[in-house]
């Protein structure tokens, strides 16, 4: 059976209003710059410092509902309601479970998982009205491999997969897609914090034998947020050099 996709309010391609959380460095910044180069109007959230040059910056702690609500209003006033959401903001608070306090667990779950519920809720309101939208949630290959000392982080990142697939069911009939990218080792500030011995283990588990770049992750996000990916939703796209493949 062949069906005609519902593209009401979809426009003709680039020029979308995009929000990238944690878009002031690393993967988020690479994604923001890639989508801006495509012609999209891109806003990035940042908790501290100044926004990157050439991008509309919104100071926002994604764990705070009031700040998230204000961020969406600021973005709408500057460049229109959010049509593309890239949920990238994340933190780590590592430690073996027996020594991992509730504060470290709550901080990681709030930033890496619970905040995405808030972001998706705000973004979907406008997307539903337009009957078009793209959400990409940035997870991690360790959501499938596990990682000692990162029970909080891996649990949060694995939770994003279930969240995306449930949202894909809830929003799909209105032309909204929700997908996940799972980076492996990527050359960012976070990678430099990995212990050398653990880094060697991850490289040994990566068939390509190297770390990736933030631009390689950004390319996958760019694809999933474009018209070419209009029939892809609920998918998990590894950008990991093979780390965790088959999961």
Secondary structure, DSSP 8 states (H G I E B T S, - for coil): -------TT-TTSS--EEEETTTTSHHHHHHHHHHHHHT-EEEEEESSS---TTSEEEE--TT-HHHHHHHHHHHHHHH-S-SEEEE---------GGG--HHHHHHHHIIIIIHHHHHHHHHHHHHHHHT-EEEEEE--THHHH--TT-HHHHHHHHHHHHHHHHHHHHHGGGTEEEEEEEE-SBSSTTGGGS-HHHHHHHHHT-TT-S-B-HHHHHHHHHHHTSGGGTT--S-EEEESTTTTTT-
